[in-house]
Amino acid sequence: MNLSEETEKNISQLQLFEQNLQNLISQRQNFQMQELEIDHALEALQSTKDAPFKIVGGIMIATTKEELQKELNSKKELLSMRIRSIELQEQNLKQKAESLQQIIVKDLQKEEGKK
């Protein structure tokens, strides 16, 4: 089947959208895993009675519970913002891909009807 140049361009664009969407999904999952790890660290921090330590550049440094909680909550907040941003990008990209997919289907139906 010979496709018009515009249809081929749209199909390539749709493939690019799908690749970008997969990258965004991968990033979001990575950030969600980091957020989960922080949640677990915060839970462990709540139940410990010992002085906590944090790892900085390969060495362990003693810190206070409050300071570490503040740092972890700050990291969690940043991750949550990144996740929300990625989710918005995903939605936008999905909408663009769906619209383009509808255009491609219509173009293919037109081209098929010409034969």
URNOR-V649060 format. One record per helix or strand. SS is the DSSP state (@ for helix, = for strand). FROM is the first residue (numbers start at 0). LEN is the number of residues. If there is no record, write none. Layout:
ss->[SS;SS]
from->[FROM;FROM]
len->[LEN;LEN]
//
This chain:
ss->[@;=;=;@]
from->[4;52;58;64]
len->[43;4;4;50]
//
